[in-house]
Amino acid sequence: MSSASGSARQRMLRGARFALHLITVVLVVVTTARAGIEGELLPVLLVAAVYLAWYGAGAGFAHKRAAVWWMLGLLAIWIGMLALSAEFVWLAFPLLLLAGHVLRLPWSFAFMIVVLAASIVAPMLHPGAVQPGTLLAHLIGPLVGGGFAFAVSLGYDAMLRDAAERERLIDSMLRAQHEAERLHDELAASQREAGATRERTRLARDLHDTIAQELSTIVMLARLEPSAGADGVAADPAAPVVGVRQDRTAQIEQLAQHSLTELRRIVAALAPADLDESALAAALARMLDALRDESGISGALQVDPDLPALSTPVEVALLRVAQSALANVRQHAKAQTVQVALTSGGGSVRLRLEDDGVGFDQAVRPSDASYGLAAMRSRLREGGGELTIRSAPGAGTTIEAMLPLGAGTGLAAGSGADGGAV
């Protein structure tokens, strides 16, 4: 579009210049013929030839620095022509057309004043060349025609400048559009890369929270001595070893089947299997039952009776935090009991897990030093929540997760994400 408008402007400019050159040549020929009839022919032809030669030599200098001197030369030659004959006053018309087009204000205005003054004085210098009663016409004709020509040239030049400015603006807009398209493509690529990174992080967290935890439990159960119970404590000597092995095998099979189901859910990008058919509270109860069966740690669940319905992203986030926290209790706490509370209030929901295990020194072992605890905190922050950890050697550990009830956008992007055991 820019090249088309530029070529159209160039064609219009060439057409206007050709018309101006044609008018100049025609007027020179006509006025020279009239002046030659009324006076001496040779001087008139000589000065007309000089005028045309100078005009033709500098016609290509329009809008160049030499054009000013070219115009001054034309003015000087024209004044010399006026000294020979008043007929040449009609050349004021193309001169003023050139002035408005080539010169810039205020020089073009000064040029116009000189041309009009010469047009007025010339008939007075040749009283014999002017018929009686036509002096006024000789004065008014050049003045009106020259003034009109000057105004037309100024307007035409302004129109050309406006066309050039519009072309420049169009070019600038096209460049800005191309730059915006390039930036949009770069932003889209960055967003795709960021989305892929978030998805990889989500899958890593989900696998850590589910498959990895249950596989570690399977390994722990497989390593127990045949004479030990599920909690690692010596079993009844009277109990058959085969029966213990069968019970352990059933537990391992149950965990493996659950891991397989969860893996299928992850691949299909569905909600966690624990939340597929029941609410978060029921899922937490099943997790505590499994903890008791697998490790002998008893658990108690307290649920706020006024707990509102939670969105799926909030339930998933709290479920993952519970999975990671209970995995820590199973593997590291050496606890006998764990208390789980699910409450709401102040526009938020809170999940608190408190065990009576060995605890740890938070000054020596910061919570962010473990992947699981750091992942819990990261998950909750995505939804505008927070994680609080309180522990001391011999005093157990309390983990409290808080999420706004309206959380969902940031959590939905990674609904299977953070959390995990230490």
Secondary structure, 3 states (H helix, E strand, C coil): CHHHHHHHHHHHHHHHHHHHHHHHHHHHHHHHHHHHHHCCHHHHHHHHHHHHHHHHHHHHHCCCCCHHHHHHHHHHHHHHHHHHCHHHHHHHHHHHHHHHHHCCCCHHHHHHHHHHHHHHHHHHHCHHHCCCCCHHHHHHHHHHHHHHHHHHHHHHHHHHHHHHHHHHHHHHHHHHHHHHHHHHHHHHHHHHHHHHHHHHHHHHHHHHHHHHHHHHHHHHHHHCCCCECCCCCECCCCCCHHHHHHHHHHHHHHHHHHHHHHHHHHHCCCCCHHHCCCCHHHHHHHHHHHHHHHHCCEEEEEECCCCCCCCHHHHHHHHHHHHHHHHHHHHHHCCCEEEEEEEEECCEEEEEEEECCCCCCCCCCCHHHCHHHHHHHHHHHHCCCEEEEEECCCCCEEEEEEEECCCCHHHHCCCCCCCCCC
